[in-house]
Each structure stands twice: as C-alpha cells, then as structure tokens.
Amino acid sequence: MTMTSGPVVHPGEILREEYLIPLNMSAGALARKLNVPRTRIERISTEKIGITADTAYRLAKFFRTTPQFWMNLQVAYDLAVSADEMTTTLSKIDEIESA
C-alpha cells in the first residue's frame, strides 16, 4: 500500500503562492482582515504551523472558499508526513487476510 503520491504540499505554501502573492497581500494584512494575530498567518505561510478549524473558517469566508478546502489540505499534509515518519512501524503490521 502506497501512503503518498507525489510531493507533500503544506497548506501554508498554497496560502502564500496561490493567494497572498497574487493579491500582493502580506501575512500581516491578511491577519488584520481575519482578526487573528499576525504571527498566526506568518507561521502558516512560512509552513511552521498548520491550519486549525478556526483559521479554516476565517480563510474560507475571506477567500470565498470552504473550510473543507483548507482542512483537506491540512489533513492531506499531516497524513503524508505521518506516513513518511511511520514507514518502518507500518511495515511491521500484518494486513488482514482475505476471506
């Protein structure tokens, strides 16, 4: 079973490359629009922290997306990172046999 398919993309990279840069908007400016601490958006956009449900709702409202879009990016990232970290552990688990 393959856990990952392709490079892992942090949601902060999507936020930075697909939203902030094209809009010529700083993390601080977005933080003010979302009414969150500047450091939250800075840390997300520099891929130091992930996106929480709270932030997903705020980003969805501002960018006219859905909170699921942002949370799906985060879950996909978390699963890919975990799969890479758990390769050895997972290889020791036997799969259920077919009936």
mmCIF file as gemmi writes it, N, C-alpha and C atoms, coordinates in Angstrom:
data_model
loop_
_atom_site.group_PDB
_atom_site.id
_atom_site.type_symbol
_atom_site.label_atom_id
_atom_site.label_alt_id
_atom_site.label_comp_id
_atom_site.label_asym_id
_atom_site.label_entity_id
_atom_site.label_seq_id
_atom_site.pdbx_PDB_ins_code
_atom_site.Cartn_x
_atom_site.Cartn_y
_atom_site.Cartn_z
_atom_site.occupancy
_atom_site.B_iso_or_equiv
_atom_site.pdbx_formal_charge
_atom_site.auth_seq_id
_atom_site.auth_asym_id
_atom_site.pdbx_PDB_model_num
ATOM 1 N N . MET Axp A 1 ? 0.849 -1.181 0 1 0 ? 1 A 1
ATOM 2 C CA . MET Axp A 1 ? 0 0 0 1 0 ? 1 A 1
ATOM 3 C C . MET Axp A 1 ? 0.889 1.236 0 1 0 ? 1 A 1
ATOM 4 N N . THR Axp A 2 ? 0.681 2.135 -0.934 1 0 ? 2 A 1
ATOM 5 C CA . THR Axp A 2 ? 1.426 3.379 -1.018 1 0 ? 2 A 1
ATOM 6 C C . THR Axp A 2 ? 0.696 4.445 -0.219 1 0 ? 2 A 1
ATOM 7 N N . MET Axp A 3 ? 1.431 5.115 0.66 1 0 ? 3 A 1
ATOM 8 C CA . MET Axp A 3 ? 0.809 6.115 1.51 1 0 ? 3 A 1
ATOM 9 C C . MET Axp A 3 ? 0.791 7.495 0.864 1 0 ? 3 A 1
ATOM 10 N N . THR Axp A 4 ? 1.821 7.807 0.095 1 0 ? 4 A 1
ATOM 11 C CA . THR Axp A 4 ? 1.886 9.135 -0.519 1 0 ? 4 A 1
ATOM 12 C C . THR Axp A 4 ? 1.978 9 -2.026 1 0 ? 4 A 1
ATOM 13 N N . SER Axp A 5 ? 1.495 10.004 -2.712 1 0 ? 5 A 1
ATOM 14 C CA . SER Axp A 5 ? 1.609 10.005 -4.17 1 0 ? 5 A 1
ATOM 15 C C . SER Axp A 5 ? 2.037 11.4 -4.615 1 0 ? 5 A 1
ATOM 16 N N . GLY Axp A 6 ? 3.326 11.606 -4.653 1 0 ? 6 A 1
ATOM 17 C CA . GLY Axp A 6 ? 3.839 12.897 -5.07 1 0 ? 6 A 1
ATOM 18 C C . GLY Axp A 6 ? 4.342 13.71 -3.895 1 0 ? 6 A 1
ATOM 19 N N . PRO Axp A 7 ? 4.786 14.914 -4.196 1 0 ? 7 A 1
ATOM 20 C CA . PRO Axp A 7 ? 5.36 15.755 -3.149 1 0 ? 7 A 1
ATOM 21 C C . PRO Axp A 7 ? 4.299 16.231 -2.16 1 0 ? 7 A 1
ATOM 22 N N . VAL Axp A 8 ? 4.735 16.41 -0.94 1 0 ? 8 A 1
ATOM 23 C CA . VAL Axp A 8 ? 3.859 16.887 0.12 1 0 ? 8 A 1
ATOM 24 C C . VAL Axp A 8 ? 3.814 18.407 0.051 1 0 ? 8 A 1
ATOM 25 N N . VAL Axp A 9 ? 2.61 18.965 0.01 1 0 ? 9 A 1
ATOM 26 C CA . VAL Axp A 9 ? 2.451 20.42 -0.068 1 0 ? 9 A 1
ATOM 27 C C . VAL Axp A 9 ? 1.787 20.908 1.213 1 0 ? 9 A 1
ATOM 28 N N . HIS Axp A 10 ? 2.482 21.756 1.931 1 0 ? 10 A 1
ATOM 29 C CA . HIS Axp A 10 ? 1.936 22.351 3.154 1 0 ? 10 A 1
ATOM 30 C C . HIS Axp A 10 ? 0.863 23.362 2.766 1 0 ? 10 A 1
ATOM 31 N N . PRO Axp A 11 ? -0.24 23.429 3.516 1 0 ? 11 A 1
ATOM 32 C CA . PRO Axp A 11 ? -1.279 24.407 3.188 1 0 ? 11 A 1
ATOM 33 C C . PRO Axp A 11 ? -0.77 25.85 3.218 1 0 ? 11 A 1
ATOM 34 N N . GLY Axp A 12 ? 0.264 26.099 3.987 1 0 ? 12 A 1
ATOM 35 C CA . GLY Axp A 12 ? 0.853 27.434 4.008 1 0 ? 12 A 1
ATOM 36 C C . GLY Axp A 12 ? 1.451 27.817 2.662 1 0 ? 12 A 1
ATOM 37 N N . GLU Axp A 13 ? 1.975 26.827 1.941 1 0 ? 13 A 1
ATOM 38 C CA . GLU Axp A 13 ? 2.502 27.095 0.602 1 0 ? 13 A 1
ATOM 39 C C . GLU Axp A 13 ? 1.369 27.499 -0.337 1 0 ? 13 A 1
ATOM 40 N N . ILE Axp A 14 ? 0.241 26.82 -0.234 1 0 ? 14 A 1
ATOM 41 C CA . ILE Axp A 14 ? -0.927 27.178 -1.05 1 0 ? 14 A 1
ATOM 42 C C . ILE Axp A 14 ? -1.394 28.585 -0.695 1 0 ? 14 A 1
ATOM 43 N N . LEU Axp A 15 ? -1.503 28.866 0.579 1 0 ? 15 A 1
ATOM 44 C CA . LEU Axp A 15 ? -1.925 30.199 1.02 1 0 ? 15 A 1
ATOM 45 C C . LEU Axp A 15 ? -0.989 31.268 0.46 1 0 ? 15 A 1
ATOM 46 N N . ARG Axp A 16 ? 0.288 31.039 0.585 1 0 ? 16 A 1
ATOM 47 C CA . ARG Axp A 16 ? 1.291 32.01 0.14 1 0 ? 16 A 1
ATOM 48 C C . ARG Axp A 16 ? 1.306 32.155 -1.379 1 0 ? 16 A 1
ATOM 49 N N . GLU Axp A 17 ? 1.422 31.029 -2.086 1 0 ? 17 A 1
ATOM 50 C CA . GLU Axp A 17 ? 1.642 31.062 -3.532 1 0 ? 17 A 1
ATOM 51 C C . GLU Axp A 17 ? 0.377 31.327 -4.35 1 0 ? 17 A 1
ATOM 52 N N . GLU Axp A 18 ? -0.758 30.848 -3.871 1 0 ? 18 A 1
ATOM 53 C CA . GLU Axp A 18 ? -1.999 30.967 -4.642 1 0 ? 18 A 1
ATOM 54 C C . GLU Axp A 18 ? -2.89 32.126 -4.205 1 0 ? 18 A 1
ATOM 55 N N . TYR Axp A 19 ? -2.631 32.663 -3.027 1 0 ? 19 A 1
ATOM 56 C CA . TYR Axp A 19 ? -3.499 33.725 -2.522 1 0 ? 19 A 1
ATOM 57 C C . TYR Axp A 19 ? -2.731 34.996 -2.17 1 0 ? 19 A 1
ATOM 58 N N . LEU Axp A 20 ? -1.769 34.899 -1.259 1 0 ? 20 A 1
ATOM 59 C CA . LEU Axp A 20 ? -1.085 36.117 -0.805 1 0 ? 20 A 1
ATOM 60 C C . LEU Axp A 20 ? -0.274 36.792 -1.909 1 0 ? 20 A 1
ATOM 61 N N . ILE Axp A 21 ? 0.567 36.035 -2.578 1 0 ? 21 A 1
ATOM 62 C CA . ILE Axp A 21 ? 1.425 36.632 -3.615 1 0 ? 21 A 1
ATOM 63 C C . ILE Axp A 21 ? 0.594 37.214 -4.762 1 0 ? 21 A 1
ATOM 64 N N . PRO Axp A 22 ? -0.359 36.471 -5.336 1 0 ? 22 A 1
ATOM 65 C CA . PRO Axp A 22 ? -1.149 37.066 -6.423 1 0 ? 22 A 1
ATOM 66 C C . PRO Axp A 22 ? -1.927 38.322 -6.005 1 0 ? 22 A 1
ATOM 67 N N . LEU Axp A 23 ? -2.339 38.375 -4.75 1 0 ? 23 A 1
ATOM 68 C CA . LEU Axp A 23 ? -3.063 39.543 -4.264 1 0 ? 23 A 1
ATOM 69 C C . LEU Axp A 23 ? -2.134 40.648 -3.755 1 0 ? 23 A 1
ATOM 70 N N . ASN Axp A 24 ? -0.823 40.363 -3.788 1 0 ? 24 A 1
ATOM 71 C CA . ASN Axp A 24 ? 0.169 41.305 -3.262 1 0 ? 24 A 1
ATOM 72 C C . ASN Axp A 24 ? -0.194 41.698 -1.825 1 0 ? 24 A 1
ATOM 73 N N . MET Axp A 25 ? -0.564 40.689 -1.04 1 0 ? 25 A 1
ATOM 74 C CA . MET Axp A 25 ? -1.006 40.904 0.332 1 0 ? 25 A 1
ATOM 75 C C . MET Axp A 25 ? -0.005 40.277 1.297 1 0 ? 25 A 1
ATOM 76 N N . SER Axp A 26 ? 0.323 40.993 2.334 1 0 ? 26 A 1
ATOM 77 C CA . SER Axp A 26 ? 1.224 40.457 3.355 1 0 ? 26 A 1
ATOM 78 C C . SER Axp A 26 ? 0.447 39.586 4.333 1 0 ? 26 A 1
ATOM 79 N N . ALA Axp A 27 ? 1.18 38.766 5.06 1 0 ? 27 A 1
ATOM 80 C CA . ALA Axp A 27 ? 0.563 37.947 6.099 1 0 ? 27 A 1
ATOM 81 C C . ALA Axp A 27 ? -0.088 38.837 7.146 1 0 ? 27 A 1
ATOM 82 N N . GLY Axp A 28 ? 0.562 39.931 7.468 1 0 ? 28 A 1
ATOM 83 C CA . GLY Axp A 28 ? 0.008 40.86 8.447 1 0 ? 28 A 1
ATOM 84 C C . GLY Axp A 28 ? -1.295 41.484 7.99 1 0 ? 28 A 1
ATOM 85 N N . ALA Axp A 29 ? -1.364 41.853 6.721 1 0 ? 29 A 1
ATOM 86 C CA . ALA Axp A 29 ? -2.601 42.435 6.183 1 0 ? 29 A 1
ATOM 87 C C . ALA Axp A 29 ? -3.734 41.417 6.219 1 0 ? 29 A 1
ATOM 88 N N . LEU Axp A 30 ? -3.436 40.169 5.855 1 0 ? 30 A 1
ATOM 89 C CA . LEU Axp A 30 ? -4.463 39.129 5.91 1 0 ? 30 A 1
ATOM 90 C C . LEU Axp A 30 ? -4.898 38.901 7.35 1 0 ? 30 A 1
ATOM 91 N N . ALA Axp A 31 ? -3.951 38.87 8.261 1 0 ? 31 A 1
ATOM 92 C CA . ALA Axp A 31 ? -4.277 38.665 9.677 1 0 ? 31 A 1
ATOM 93 C C . ALA Axp A 31 ? -5.241 39.74 10.174 1 0 ? 31 A 1
ATOM 94 N N . ARG Axp A 32 ? -5.012 40.974 9.775 1 0 ? 32 A 1
ATOM 95 C CA . ARG Axp A 32 ? -5.917 42.057 10.179 1 0 ? 32 A 1
ATOM 96 C C . ARG Axp A 32 ? -7.318 41.825 9.621 1 0 ? 32 A 1
ATOM 97 N N . LYS Axp A 33 ? -7.396 41.391 8.362 1 0 ? 33 A 1
ATOM 98 C CA . LYS Axp A 33 ? -8.702 41.12 7.742 1 0 ? 33 A 1
ATOM 99 C C . LYS Axp A 33 ? -9.426 39.965 8.446 1 0 ? 33 A 1
ATOM 100 N N . LEU Axp A 34 ? -8.663 38.991 8.921 1 0 ? 34 A 1
ATOM 101 C CA . LEU Axp A 34 ? -9.252 37.817 9.566 1 0 ? 34 A 1
ATOM 102 C C . LEU Axp A 34 ? -9.441 38.007 11.069 1 0 ? 34 A 1
ATOM 103 N N . ASN Axp A 35 ? -8.905 39.102 11.594 1 0 ? 35 A 1
ATOM 104 C CA . ASN Axp A 35 ? -8.971 39.383 13.026 1 0 ? 35 A 1
ATOM 105 C C . ASN Axp A 35 ? -8.287 38.29 13.855 1 0 ? 35 A 1
ATOM 106 N N . VAL Axp A 36 ? -7.062 37.949 13.423 1 0 ? 36 A 1
ATOM 107 C CA . VAL Axp A 36 ? -6.238 36.984 14.146 1 0 ? 36 A 1
ATOM 108 C C . VAL Axp A 36 ? -4.859 37.6 14.349 1 0 ? 36 A 1
ATOM 109 N N . PRO Axp A 37 ? -4.062 37.054 15.263 1 0 ? 37 A 1
ATOM 110 C CA . PRO Axp A 37 ? -2.709 37.569 15.445 1 0 ? 37 A 1
ATOM 111 C C . PRO Axp A 37 ? -1.892 37.443 14.154 1 0 ? 37 A 1
ATOM 112 N N . ARG Axp A 38 ? -1.096 38.446 13.88 1 0 ? 38 A 1
ATOM 113 C CA . ARG Axp A 38 ? -0.233 38.468 12.697 1 0 ? 38 A 1
ATOM 114 C C . ARG Axp A 38 ? 0.639 37.222 12.652 1 0 ? 38 A 1
ATOM 115 N N . THR Axp A 39 ? 1.146 36.82 13.824 1 0 ? 39 A 1
ATOM 116 C CA . THR Axp A 39 ? 2.056 35.672 13.86 1 0 ? 39 A 1
ATOM 117 C C . THR Axp A 39 ? 1.387 34.383 13.394 1 0 ? 39 A 1
ATOM 118 N N . ARG Axp A 40 ? 0.08 34.258 13.572 1 0 ? 40 A 1
ATOM 119 C CA . ARG Axp A 40 ? -0.609 33.04 13.126 1 0 ? 40 A 1
ATOM 120 C C . ARG Axp A 40 ? -0.482 32.88 11.617 1 0 ? 40 A 1
ATOM 121 N N . ILE Axp A 41 ? -0.795 33.927 10.883 1 0 ? 41 A 1
ATOM 122 C CA . ILE Axp A 41 ? -0.734 33.848 9.42 1 0 ? 41 A 1
ATOM 123 C C . ILE Axp A 41 ? 0.717 33.776 8.952 1 0 ? 41 A 1
ATOM 124 N N . GLU Axp A 42 ? 1.605 34.493 9.606 1 0 ? 42 A 1
ATOM 125 C CA . GLU Axp A 42 ? 3.029 34.406 9.248 1 0 ? 42 A 1
ATOM 126 C C . GLU Axp A 42 ? 3.536 32.985 9.413 1 0 ? 42 A 1
ATOM 127 N N . ARG Axp A 43 ? 3.196 32.337 10.511 1 0 ? 43 A 1
ATOM 128 C CA . ARG Axp A 43 ? 3.675 30.975 10.768 1 0 ? 43 A 1
ATOM 129 C C . ARG Axp A 43 ? 3.059 29.958 9.816 1 0 ? 43 A 1
ATOM 130 N N . ILE Axp A 44 ? 1.796 30.166 9.461 1 0 ? 44 A 1
ATOM 131 C CA . ILE Axp A 44 ? 1.179 29.27 8.472 1 0 ? 44 A 1
ATOM 132 C C . ILE Axp A 44 ? 1.847 29.461 7.117 1 0 ? 44 A 1
ATOM 133 N N . SER Axp A 45 ? 1.991 30.703 6.693 1 0 ? 45 A 1
ATOM 134 C CA . SER Axp A 45 ? 2.537 30.964 5.35 1 0 ? 45 A 1
ATOM 135 C C . SER Axp A 45 ? 4.014 30.597 5.221 1 0 ? 45 A 1
ATOM 136 N N . THR Axp A 46 ? 4.721 30.499 6.339 1 0 ? 46 A 1
ATOM 137 C CA . THR Axp A 46 ? 6.112 30.041 6.302 1 0 ? 46 A 1
ATOM 138 C C . THR Axp A 46 ? 6.222 28.557 6.663 1 0 ? 46 A 1
ATOM 139 N N . GLU Axp A 47 ? 5.067 27.889 6.721 1 0 ? 47 A 1
ATOM 140 C CA . GLU Axp A 47 ? 4.975 26.442 6.906 1 0 ? 47 A 1
ATOM 141 C C . GLU Axp A 47 ? 5.503 25.959 8.246 1 0 ? 47 A 1
ATOM 142 N N . LYS Axp A 48 ? 5.368 26.799 9.267 1 0 ? 48 A 1
ATOM 143 C CA . LYS Axp A 48 ? 5.82 26.433 10.609 1 0 ? 48 A 1
ATOM 144 C C . LYS Axp A 48 ? 4.708 25.821 11.443 1 0 ? 48 A 1
ATOM 145 N N . ILE Axp A 49 ? 3.453 26.191 11.16 1 0 ? 49 A 1
ATOM 146 C CA . ILE Axp A 49 ? 2.309 25.611 11.851 1 0 ? 49 A 1
ATOM 147 C C . ILE Axp A 49 ? 1.236 25.273 10.819 1 0 ? 49 A 1
ATOM 148 N N . GLY Axp A 50 ? 0.287 24.48 11.254 1 0 ? 50 A 1
ATOM 149 C CA . GLY Axp A 50 ? -0.792 24.083 10.369 1 0 ? 50 A 1
ATOM 150 C C . GLY Axp A 50 ? -2.018 24.968 10.523 1 0 ? 50 A 1
ATOM 151 N N . ILE Axp A 51 ? -3.033 24.609 9.779 1 0 ? 51 A 1
ATOM 152 C CA . ILE Axp A 51 ? -4.288 25.346 9.781 1 0 ? 51 A 1
ATOM 153 C C . ILE Axp A 51 ? -5.27 24.65 10.717 1 0 ? 51 A 1
ATOM 154 N N . THR Axp A 52 ? -5.848 25.413 11.622 1 0 ? 52 A 1
ATOM 155 C CA . THR Axp A 52 ? -6.864 24.902 12.535 1 0 ? 52 A 1
ATOM 156 C C . THR Axp A 52 ? -8.245 25.113 11.923 1 0 ? 52 A 1
ATOM 157 N N . ALA Axp A 53 ? -9.244 24.507 12.538 1 0 ? 53 A 1
ATOM 158 C CA . ALA Axp A 53 ? -10.619 24.703 12.073 1 0 ? 53 A 1
ATOM 159 C C . ALA Axp A 53 ? -11.001 26.183 12.138 1 0 ? 53 A 1
ATOM 160 N N . ASP Axp A 54 ? -10.601 26.864 13.197 1 0 ? 54 A 1
ATOM 161 C CA . ASP Axp A 54 ? -10.886 28.289 13.34 1 0 ? 54 A 1
ATOM 162 C C . ASP Axp A 54 ? -10.322 29.089 12.164 1 0 ? 54 A 1
ATOM 163 N N . THR Axp A 55 ? -9.073 28.825 11.845 1 0 ? 55 A 1
ATOM 164 C CA . THR Axp A 55 ? -8.437 29.538 10.737 1 0 ? 55 A 1
ATOM 165 C C . THR Axp A 55 ? -9.062 29.144 9.405 1 0 ? 55 A 1
ATOM 166 N N . ALA Axp A 56 ? -9.418 27.87 9.261 1 0 ? 56 A 1
ATOM 167 C CA . ALA Axp A 56 ? -10.048 27.408 8.021 1 0 ? 56 A 1
ATOM 168 C C . ALA Axp A 56 ? -11.347 28.16 7.758 1 0 ? 56 A 1
ATOM 169 N N . TYR Axp A 57 ? -12.141 28.356 8.782 1 0 ? 57 A 1
ATOM 170 C CA . TYR Axp A 57 ? -13.397 29.107 8.614 1 0 ? 57 A 1
ATOM 171 C C . TYR Axp A 57 ? -13.119 30.551 8.209 1 0 ? 57 A 1
ATOM 172 N N . ARG Axp A 58 ? -12.129 31.16 8.815 1 0 ? 58 A 1
ATOM 173 C CA . ARG Axp A 58 ? -11.801 32.558 8.508 1 0 ? 58 A 1
ATOM 174 C C . ARG Axp A 58 ? -11.266 32.704 7.084 1 0 ? 58 A 1
ATOM 175 N N . LEU Axp A 59 ? -10.359 31.795 6.695 1 0 ? 59 A 1
ATOM 176 C CA . LEU Axp A 59 ? -9.827 31.828 5.328 1 0 ? 59 A 1
ATOM 177 C C . LEU Axp A 59 ? -10.934 31.591 4.304 1 0 ? 59 A 1
ATOM 178 N N . ALA Axp A 60 ? -11.812 30.642 4.609 1 0 ? 60 A 1
ATOM 179 C CA . ALA Axp A 60 ? -12.919 30.327 3.696 1 0 ? 60 A 1
ATOM 180 C C . ALA Axp A 60 ? -13.826 31.533 3.501 1 0 ? 60 A 1
ATOM 181 N N . LYS Axp A 61 ? -14.141 32.208 4.571 1 0 ? 61 A 1
ATOM 182 C CA . LYS Axp A 61 ? -15.004 33.387 4.474 1 0 ? 61 A 1
ATOM 183 C C . LYS Axp A 61 ? -14.341 34.468 3.634 1 0 ? 61 A 1
ATOM 184 N N . PHE Axp A 62 ? -13.072 34.753 3.925 1 0 ? 62 A 1
ATOM 185 C CA . PHE Axp A 62 ? -12.378 35.835 3.236 1 0 ? 62 A 1
ATOM 186 C C . PHE Axp A 62 ? -12.148 35.527 1.759 1 0 ? 62 A 1
ATOM 187 N N . PHE Axp A 63 ? -11.688 34.313 1.456 1 0 ? 63 A 1
ATOM 188 C CA . PHE Axp A 63 ? -11.333 33.963 0.077 1 0 ? 63 A 1
ATOM 189 C C . PHE Axp A 63 ? -12.471 33.319 -0.705 1 0 ? 63 A 1
ATOM 190 N N . ARG Axp A 64 ? -13.657 33.23 -0.104 1 0 ? 64 A 1
ATOM 191 C CA . ARG Axp A 64 ? -14.813 32.621 -0.756 1 0 ? 64 A 1
ATOM 192 C C . ARG Axp A 64 ? -14.537 31.179 -1.186 1 0 ? 64 A 1
ATOM 193 N N . THR Axp A 65 ? -13.94 30.44 -0.272 1 0 ? 65 A 1
ATOM 194 C CA . THR Axp A 65 ? -13.724 29.011 -0.483 1 0 ? 65 A 1
ATOM 195 C C . THR Axp A 65 ? -14.592 28.293 0.544 1 0 ? 65 A 1
ATOM 196 N N . THR Axp A 66 ? -14.181 27.116 0.944 1 0 ? 66 A 1
ATOM 197 C CA . THR Axp A 66 ? -14.877 26.399 2.011 1 0 ? 66 A 1
ATOM 198 C C . THR Axp A 66 ? -13.877 26.057 3.107 1 0 ? 66 A 1
ATOM 199 N N . PRO Axp A 67 ? -14.356 25.888 4.328 1 0 ? 67 A 1
ATOM 200 C CA . PRO Axp A 67 ? -13.436 25.445 5.373 1 0 ? 67 A 1
ATOM 201 C C . PRO Axp A 67 ? -12.889 24.047 5.059 1 0 ? 67 A 1
ATOM 202 N N . GLN Axp A 68 ? -13.689 23.238 4.372 1 0 ? 68 A 1
ATOM 203 C CA . GLN Axp A 68 ? -13.236 21.895 3.998 1 0 ? 68 A 1
ATOM 204 C C . GLN Axp A 68 ? -12.014 21.953 3.08 1 0 ? 68 A 1
ATOM 205 N N . PHE Axp A 69 ? -11.977 22.926 2.185 1 0 ? 69 A 1
ATOM 206 C CA . PHE Axp A 69 ? -10.827 23.08 1.298 1 0 ? 69 A 1
ATOM 207 C C . PHE Axp A 69 ? -9.542 23.207 2.115 1 0 ? 69 A 1
ATOM 208 N N . TRP Axp A 70 ? -9.565 24.102 3.094 1 0 ? 70 A 1
ATOM 209 C CA . TRP Axp A 70 ? -8.372 24.347 3.91 1 0 ? 70 A 1
ATOM 210 C C . TRP Axp A 70 ? -8.053 23.171 4.818 1 0 ? 70 A 1
ATOM 211 N N . MET Axp A 71 ? -9.084 22.575 5.407 1 0 ? 71 A 1
ATOM 212 C CA . MET Axp A 71 ? -8.851 21.431 6.285 1 0 ? 71 A 1
ATOM 213 C C . MET Axp A 71 ? -8.381 20.211 5.5 1 0 ? 71 A 1
ATOM 214 N N . ASN Axp A 72 ? -8.904 20.012 4.291 1 0 ? 72 A 1
ATOM 215 C CA . ASN Axp A 72 ? -8.441 18.896 3.457 1 0 ? 72 A 1
ATOM 216 C C . ASN Axp A 72 ? -6.975 19.045 3.103 1 0 ? 72 A 1
ATOM 217 N N . LEU Axp A 73 ? -6.536 20.266 2.817 1 0 ? 73 A 1
ATOM 218 C CA . LEU Axp A 73 ? -5.112 20.498 2.56 1 0 ? 73 A 1
ATOM 219 C C . LEU Axp A 73 ? -4.28 20.105 3.784 1 0 ? 73 A 1
ATOM 220 N N . GLN Axp A 74 ? -4.769 20.505 4.955 1 0 ? 74 A 1
ATOM 221 C CA . GLN Axp A 74 ? -4.03 20.206 6.187 1 0 ? 74 A 1
ATOM 222 C C . GLN Axp A 74 ? -4.005 18.716 6.477 1 0 ? 74 A 1
ATOM 223 N N . VAL Axp A 75 ? -5.139 18.049 6.343 1 0 ? 75 A 1
ATOM 224 C CA . VAL Axp A 75 ? -5.203 16.606 6.612 1 0 ? 75 A 1
ATOM 225 C C . VAL Axp A 75 ? -4.313 15.842 5.629 1 0 ? 75 A 1
ATOM 226 N N . ALA Axp A 76 ? -4.36 16.202 4.359 1 0 ? 76 A 1
ATOM 227 C CA . ALA Axp A 76 ? -3.516 15.532 3.358 1 0 ? 76 A 1
ATOM 228 C C . ALA Axp A 76 ? -2.036 15.697 3.716 1 0 ? 76 A 1
ATOM 229 N N . TYR Axp A 77 ? -1.67 16.886 4.135 1 0 ? 77 A 1
ATOM 230 C CA . TYR Axp A 77 ? -0.282 17.153 4.529 1 0 ? 77 A 1
ATOM 231 C C . TYR Axp A 77 ? 0.09 16.316 5.756 1 0 ? 77 A 1
ATOM 232 N N . ASP Axp A 78 ? -0.763 16.352 6.778 1 0 ? 78 A 1
ATOM 233 C CA . ASP Axp A 78 ? -0.482 15.611 8.013 1 0 ? 78 A 1
ATOM 234 C C . ASP Axp A 78 ? -0.356 14.118 7.755 1 0 ? 78 A 1
ATOM 235 N N . LEU Axp A 79 ? -1.252 13.562 6.933 1 0 ? 79 A 1
ATOM 236 C CA . LEU Axp A 79 ? -1.185 12.134 6.632 1 0 ? 79 A 1
ATOM 237 C C . LEU Axp A 79 ? 0.083 11.772 5.869 1 0 ? 79 A 1
ATOM 238 N N . ALA Axp A 80 ? 0.468 12.596 4.917 1 0 ? 80 A 1
ATOM 239 C CA . ALA Axp A 80 ? 1.68 12.316 4.136 1 0 ? 80 A 1
ATOM 240 C C . ALA Axp A 80 ? 2.923 12.362 5.017 1 0 ? 80 A 1
ATOM 241 N N . VAL Axp A 81 ? 2.994 13.352 5.878 1 0 ? 81 A 1
ATOM 242 C CA . VAL Axp A 81 ? 4.148 13.465 6.781 1 0 ? 81 A 1
ATOM 243 C C . VAL Axp A 81 ? 4.18 12.276 7.731 1 0 ? 81 A 1
ATOM 244 N N . SER Axp A 82 ? 3.032 11.919 8.294 1 0 ? 82 A 1
ATOM 245 C CA . SER Axp A 82 ? 2.968 10.779 9.214 1 0 ? 82 A 1
ATOM 246 C C . SER Axp A 82 ? 3.343 9.478 8.518 1 0 ? 82 A 1
ATOM 247 N N . ALA Axp A 83 ? 2.865 9.284 7.309 1 0 ? 83 A 1
ATOM 248 C CA . ALA Axp A 83 ? 3.18 8.056 6.568 1 0 ? 83 A 1
ATOM 249 C C . ALA Axp A 83 ? 4.685 7.928 6.363 1 0 ? 83 A 1
ATOM 250 N N . ASP Axp A 84 ? 5.324 9.035 6.011 1 0 ? 84 A 1
ATOM 251 C CA . ASP Axp A 84 ? 6.772 9.004 5.823 1 0 ? 84 A 1
ATOM 252 C C . ASP Axp A 84 ? 7.491 8.673 7.124 1 0 ? 84 A 1
ATOM 253 N N . GLU Axp A 85 ? 7.011 9.246 8.224 1 0 ? 85 A 1
ATOM 254 C CA . GLU Axp A 85 ? 7.642 9.012 9.528 1 0 ? 85 A 1
ATOM 255 C C . GLU Axp A 85 ? 7.379 7.602 10.046 1 0 ? 85 A 1
ATOM 256 N N . MET Axp A 86 ? 6.277 6.987 9.617 1 0 ? 86 A 1
ATOM 257 C CA . MET Axp A 86 ? 5.863 5.696 10.154 1 0 ? 86 A 1
ATOM 258 C C . MET Axp A 86 ? 6.176 4.511 9.239 1 0 ? 86 A 1
ATOM 259 N N . THR Axp A 87 ? 6.935 4.719 8.198 1 0 ? 87 A 1
ATOM 260 C CA . THR Axp A 87 ? 7.188 3.655 7.226 1 0 ? 87 A 1
ATOM 261 C C . THR Axp A 87 ? 7.64 2.362 7.892 1 0 ? 87 A 1
ATOM 262 N N . THR Axp A 88 ? 8.629 2.426 8.748 1 0 ? 88 A 1
ATOM 263 C CA . THR Axp A 88 ? 9.153 1.228 9.395 1 0 ? 88 A 1
ATOM 264 C C . THR Axp A 88 ? 8.119 0.598 10.311 1 0 ? 88 A 1
ATOM 265 N N . THR Axp A 89 ? 7.46 1.409 11.1 1 0 ? 89 A 1
ATOM 266 C CA . THR Axp A 89 ? 6.432 0.912 12.02 1 0 ? 89 A 1
ATOM 267 C C . THR Axp A 89 ? 5.304 0.23 11.265 1 0 ? 89 A 1
ATOM 268 N N . LEU Axp A 90 ? 4.813 0.867 10.216 1 0 ? 90 A 1
ATOM 269 C CA . LEU Axp A 90 ? 3.701 0.309 9.451 1 0 ? 90 A 1
ATOM 270 C C . LEU Axp A 90 ? 4.085 -0.979 8.733 1 0 ? 90 A 1
ATOM 271 N N . SER Axp A 91 ? 5.354 -1.099 8.328 1 0 ? 91 A 1
ATOM 272 C CA . SER Axp A 91 ? 5.785 -2.304 7.613 1 0 ? 91 A 1
ATOM 273 C C . SER Axp A 91 ? 5.755 -3.533 8.524 1 0 ? 91 A 1
ATOM 274 N N . LYS Axp A 92 ? 5.725 -3.327 9.835 1 0 ? 92 A 1
ATOM 275 C CA . LYS Axp A 92 ? 5.689 -4.436 10.788 1 0 ? 92 A 1
ATOM 276 C C . LYS Axp A 92 ? 4.265 -4.894 11.124 1 0 ? 92 A 1
ATOM 277 N N . ILE Axp A 93 ? 3.279 -4.201 10.589 1 0 ? 93 A 1
ATOM 278 C CA . ILE Axp A 93 ? 1.877 -4.559 10.856 1 0 ? 93 A 1
ATOM 279 C C . ILE Axp A 93 ? 1.361 -5.415 9.702 1 0 ? 93 A 1
ATOM 280 N N . ASP Axp A 94 ? 0.897 -6.612 10.043 1 0 ? 94 A 1
ATOM 281 C CA . ASP Axp A 94 ? 0.329 -7.511 9.035 1 0 ? 94 A 1
ATOM 282 C C . ASP Axp A 94 ? -1.079 -7.056 8.698 1 0 ? 94 A 1
ATOM 283 N N . GLU Axp A 95 ? -1.418 -7.11 7.414 1 0 ? 95 A 1
ATOM 284 C CA . GLU Axp A 95 ? -2.761 -6.773 6.965 1 0 ? 95 A 1
ATOM 285 C C . GLU Axp A 95 ? -3.681 -7.961 7.186 1 0 ? 95 A 1
ATOM 286 N N . ILE Axp A 96 ? -4.964 -7.691 7.295 1 0 ? 96 A 1
ATOM 287 C CA . ILE Axp A 96 ? -5.957 -8.761 7.449 1 0 ? 96 A 1
ATOM 288 C C . ILE Axp A 96 ? -5.955 -9.61 6.186 1 0 ? 96 A 1
ATOM 289 N N . GLU Axp A 97 ? -6.133 -10.903 6.377 1 0 ? 97 A 1
ATOM 290 C CA . GLU Axp A 97 ? -6.165 -11.803 5.232 1 0 ? 97 A 1
ATOM 291 C C . GLU Axp A 97 ? -7.547 -11.798 4.587 1 0 ? 97 A 1
ATOM 292 N N . SER Axp A 98 ? -7.564 -11.972 3.276 1 0 ? 98 A 1
ATOM 293 C CA . SER Axp A 98 ? -8.84 -12.032 2.549 1 0 ? 98 A 1
ATOM 294 C C . SER Axp A 98 ? -9.594 -13.293 2.922 1 0 ? 98 A 1
ATOM 295 N N . ALA Axp A 99 ? -10.897 -13.168 2.948 1 0 ? 99 A 1
ATOM 296 C CA . ALA Axp A 99 ? -11.73 -14.343 3.285 1 0 ? 99 A 1
ATOM 297 C C . ALA Axp A 99 ? -11.963 -15.203 2.065 1 0 ? 99 A 1
